[in-house]
Amino acid sequence: MLFIVAGVVLLVAGLIMSAMGIGSGHHEVAGAAHGAAAEHGAAGAHGEGHAAVWLRRLFASFWQSNVFFLGVSAVGTVFVAINTVAYAGWSIMVRRIAEAFSAWILPGGILLLALFVGADLLGGGHNLLFHWRTEGIMEEGHPNYDAIIAGKSGFLNLGFYIGRMIAFVGIWWFFSERLRKLSLAEDQMGGTGFWDKSINVSAMFLVLYAVSSSISAWDWVMSIDTHWFSTMFGWYVFASWWVSGIAGILLTAIYLKQAGYLRWLNANHLHDLGKLMFGFSIFWTYVWFSQFMLIWYANLPEEAVYFNQRLGGFDGKYTWLFFFNLIINFAFPFLVLMTRDAKRQIIMLKIVAMAVLIGHWLDFYMMVMPGTMQGDSGFIIEIGTGLLFLGTFLWLMTSRLAKAPLVPINHPFVEESVHHTT
């Protein structure tokens, strides 16, 4: 509730300040018009300014936070599914936490659709978020026509886009609910039948998630910068979602332990979660560097524009954040969690987990804001929105967590988890 209240206060204050032209950065847009035109074309750079800056910032910040939390929510189910097909007994102690994360999938999916439709309706012919939705941009002969975007019309069209969105969220929600129901039924009836069914459901879900997560990253994030593309982007977004989800599960487990719950959770479980957070922070950095290095080395204009906007573009607005992104998401967790002891100390794990969550929320800020807001972005509206989403996510997650035993006592591997050592 405190997060929600603080978020609403900051959001309202930020909207008022933006409407009054205080700290919105909109005075920089004229100087950045050339950089924006490189991505969107001259018509897009000026045409998208028709909507009020505060309205575009509101939609962009809601989209950024919702995509982030929707991905983290789905990671809870991915975590359950991976450990199920791997017969990983250690994870049973935190399984219910991961199951509870999926509580945001359905409301987050509905909000995602509402934001997309709302951005279309309120943009006055220029979608508040996606340049490819500009009126006439795929119609040859129209003043807004863009040949590159028109070439992507088979993939980027309204019906197919919304259909994919509904299908992907529906798949994630359906399999999350299915695994949750099998887990609760196992609590009531015992036996190994529900576990056997969970293996089949998990295997099917992982195949579908592998495809849908990459395409959703293209749809919900990469298509913001419509001219730009990267074949590694699906992995990049998944890595950010995944390590954030691990950090969220770890942080929730620690707070439950400190509140007197999960009495069988020990340093060995925390050590394993810490290793996952440490290892996938390195994996995220590997994907980040591989994508950046290949684009830098090739130096093709249609690829380099993405990083040009974030490294020196818009009067250097995002340059400091570009480097801070590497420090908080790689250097900090890598150095702090390098030793075995650090992965078993609650205070270290809490600090790093919180840093990872903040860092990857900022990572999505860097993915979304330069393409939607150019030089108009700020932080008060965006932080307020982030806190509002965080409070709502925690409310839904903890409500689901409270509806079932925190440890699935009839799971075939529960004894292995209780006596887990590393």
N, C-alpha and C positions, 0 to 999 in steps of 0.2 A: 504493500500500500504506500509506503514511503517513496519507493521508486516511481510509482504511478503519479503521486501528488507532485513530486519534484519535477517529473517529466512534463506534466501539464503546465506547471508554473513557468518552466524554461521555454516550453513551446509557445505559450501565449506571449511571453515577453519577447521572444525572438520574432514572432509574427508581427507584433506591434512595431518593433524596431525596424524590421525589413520594410513594412508598409510606409514608415516614415523616412526610409532611405538611410537609416543609421546602421553602419557596419555591414551592409549587404554586399558591398563590393561591386554594385552595378555600374559605378562610374568607370570600372576597368574594362567594361565590355567593348567600348569603342576602340580602345587600344589593342584589344585581343581579337578584333573582328577578322583580321587576316588569318590568325591561327584557327578560329572557328570555321572560316570559309574553307580551309584546307581539308577539313573533315566533312562538313555538311554542304559546302557550296555557298555562294554569296547569298542566295535567296534564303537558305536555311539560317544563316548567321543572323540575318536581320528579321526574318519572318517570325522566328520563334520568340522574339522579344515582345510580341503583341500581348501575351499574357503577363499579368503582374508578376514581378519577381518573387514576392512572398508566396504566391500560389504555386509557382514552379518549384520553389524550394520545399514547400510543404509536400508536394507529390514526390519529389525526388528523394527527400529524406524518409518518407513513409515507404517508398519502394525499396530503398537501400536496406533499412532495418528489417522489413518484412522478408525480403529475400534471404538475408542473413539468418534470421531466426527460423524461417521455414526450412532452410538447409540443415541447421543444427538439430531441429526437431526430427527430421528424417534420419539423421545420423544415429539417433537413439535406436531406431529399428534396424539400421544397418549393423550397428554394434551387436545387437541381439542375434541377428541372422548369421553374421560371420562366426561368432562364438558357438552358435548352435551347430552349424555344419562342420566346424573344426573340432567338435566334442571337447570344448575348452571348459573344464570344470571350475577353474579359478574365478571366472566371471559371474558365477551364479549369485555371489554376494552383492553385486551391484546391478543385477539384471533388472530388478524392478525400477531402479532409477532410470535406466535406459528406456524401459517400456513407457515410463511416464513422460519422457521427452516428446513422444509422438502426439501429445495432447494439442500441440499447436498446429499440426498439419492441416486439419480441416478448416479451422477459422483462418489460418494464414493463407490457405488456398483461395478461400472465398474473398478475403481482402485483396489478394493479388489480382483477381479478376475484376473486382470493383475498382481498384486503382487504375488498371489499364483502360477500362471503359470510361471512367471518369476523366482520365487524362485526354482521351479522345474527344469527349463531349465538351470539355471546358477549354480546349486549346484553340478554338476558333479556326479550324482548318490546319492547325499545327499541333500535333500531339505534344503534351507537356513533357513527355519522357523520351519518345521514340521518333527520330527524324524520318524514318521510313514510312510513318503514317501521315506525313504531310500531304495535303490535298494535291492531287495531280502529279505526284512525284514519279509515278510509274507510267504516266500517260504521255506518249511521244507527241510533241507539239505543244504541250502545256508549258507555261512559263517556269513552273517548278520542276520540270522533268530532269531526272538524273539517270543517266544511262547505266551507271554502275549498280545503283539500287534497283533499277528496272530489271537488270539481269538476274536479280535474286528474287524476283516476284513469285517464282514457283514455290519458294520456301517461306518468304515473308509476305503472306497474304492473310487477311483478317480471320477468315474461317479456319484455315489450317492452324494458325497461331493459337487462337483460343481453344481449338480442339485439342492441340497438344498440351496446353496448359491444364485443361480439365482432365485429360487422360493421365498425365503424369502425377498430378496431385491425387487423383482418384486411386491410382495404383499404390502410391505410398500410403495413403490412408487405409485402403482395404487390407493390405498385408500387415500393417501395424495393428489394426483391430483384430485380424485373424490370429496373429501371434499372441496378442494380449489375451484373447478369449481362451486359447489353448492353454496358456500359462495359468489362468485363473481356474479353469476346469481341472487342471492337474492338482491344484491346491485342494480342491474339494474331493476328488475321487482317487487320486494317486495312480500308481501303475506307470508303465512305460509307453502306453499307447499314445498319449498326448505328445510325449517327447518325440516319438517316431513321426507323427504328423508334422510336428514343428520343423523337423529336418527337411521334409519335402517342401513345406511352405517357404522356409528360409532360402533354400536353393533356388526356387522359382523367383522369389523376390530379388535376390542378388543379381540374377541375370537381367531382369527388367530394370532394376535400379542402375546397373552399369550403363545401360543405353539411355535411360531417361534423365539421369543426372547430368550427363554430358550435353544432351540436347537442351535441357532446361537452362544450363549455363549459357549456351549460345543464344537462346531465346530471351532470357530475362536480364542478361548482363551484356554479352558481347554485341547484341543487335542494337544497343544504345549507340555505340560507335559504328554506324552501319557500314561505312566504307572499309573499316579495318577488320582483319580476321587473323586468327591464330589457331593452328591445328592442335595446340597444346592447352587451349584455354579450358576445355572441359576438365582436364586433370587438375589444372591450377585452381579452379573454383572448388572442385571436390576436396582437394588437399586442405583448403582454407576451412571448408565446412567440417571436414573430418577432425582436424586437430582441435577446432573450437568445440565440437561435440565431446571429444575425449576430455578436454579441460572442464567442460560443464559437468560431466558425469563425476569426474574426480572431485571438483569443488563441492558438489551436492553431497557426495559420500562423506567428505570431511566434515561438513556442517552437521550432517545427521549423526555421525560418530561423536562429535563434540557435544551434541544435544542429548546424548544418552541412548541413541538408537544404534542399530547395527553392531551389537556387542561382539559379534564374531568377525567383524571387519578388522584386519590387523595390518601391520606395516608391510606385509608381503603383498597384499592386494593393492595397497597404495603404491608400492614399488613398481608393480606391473603397469598400473595406470600411468605412473610417472615415466616409465620407459616408453610407453606408447606416445605420450605427449612429447617427450624428448625426441624420439625417432621420427615422428611425423612432422615436427617443426623443421627437422633437417630435410625431410622429403619435400615439404612445401618450398623450402629454399632452393632445392635442386630443380624443381619445376620452374620456379621463378627465374632462376639464373639461366636455365636452358632456353626458356622463351625469350628472355631479354638478350642473351648472348647471340642467338641465331638471328634475331631481328637487327641487332646492332651490326653484326658482321656482314649481313647481306645488304643493309642500308637501302632497302627498297622504299620509296616514298609512301606507298600504300600501307606498308607495315610500320615504318618508323614514326608515322604521324602520331600513333597512340602514345609512344614514349616521349615524343617531342612536346606534346601537350602537358605531360606530367613532369618533365624535366626542363624547366625554363619557360614553358608556354604560359600565357595569361600573366605576364610580368612576374614569372617565378612563383606564382601563388601556391603551387603544389610541390615545389622542389624539396622543401624541408621535410614534408610529409613522406615523400618518395623514399628518402634515406632513413627517416625515422621508422618507416614500415619494416625495413630490413633489421634495424636494431632491436625493436621490440618483439618481432616475430621470429628472428633467428638468433642474433648475437646474445640477447638476454637469456632465453631459455637454454641455449646451448652451453653457455658458460656456467650458469647457476646449477643446472641439473647434470653436469658432466660426471660427477662422482656418484658412487652407489649410495653413500650416506645421505646425500641431498635428496634423492628420490624416496627416502624413507622418513624425512622430516616434514611434519605437517606444515610448519610455518613456511618452509621453502616451497612446498607444493602449492600452497594457497597463493602465495605471491606470484609465482610463475603462471598458475592457471588463470588468475585474474588478468595478468599482463597479456596472456595469449588471447583471451576473449576480447579485451579492449583492442589489442593489436589487429586482430582479424576483422573486427567491426570496422576499424579504420581502413583495413585492406579493401573492404567492400565500398567504403567511402571513396577511395581512390579509383575503384573501378567505375563507379556510377557518376560521381559529381562532375568531373571534367567534361564528360560527354553530354550531360543533361543541362548543367548550369554554366559551363565555360568559366568565366571569372566571377560569377555571381554567388558562388556558394559561401557558406559561413559555417559556424559551429553551434550557435545557441539553439537554433531550431533543430538542428541535426542531433545534438546531444539530448535535448528535451525529448525528441522522438525516440531515440535509443533507450532512454530511461523508461519511457512510457511502454514501449514494447517489452523491455526486460521485466518490468513489474507485472505486466499482463501474462507473459510467458511463465514466470514463476508462480503466479496465482493458479493458472491452469495446470501446470506440472505438479505442484504440490497437492492440489485438490485430487488429481488422479492418484498420486502417490499414497494419499491417506485412505484410499478406498480398498486397499488390499494389504496383506502382510508384506513387510519390507523384505522378507526372505522367503522365497518359494520353498516351503518346508518339505514338500513331497517330490521335489525335483530329483531325478536319479543321481545327480552329481553334487547334491548339497553337502554331503559329508566330505567330499573331496575339497570343496570350497572352504568349508569350516577349518580343515586341517592343512590349508594351502601354505606351502613354504617356497621361498626362492633363494 
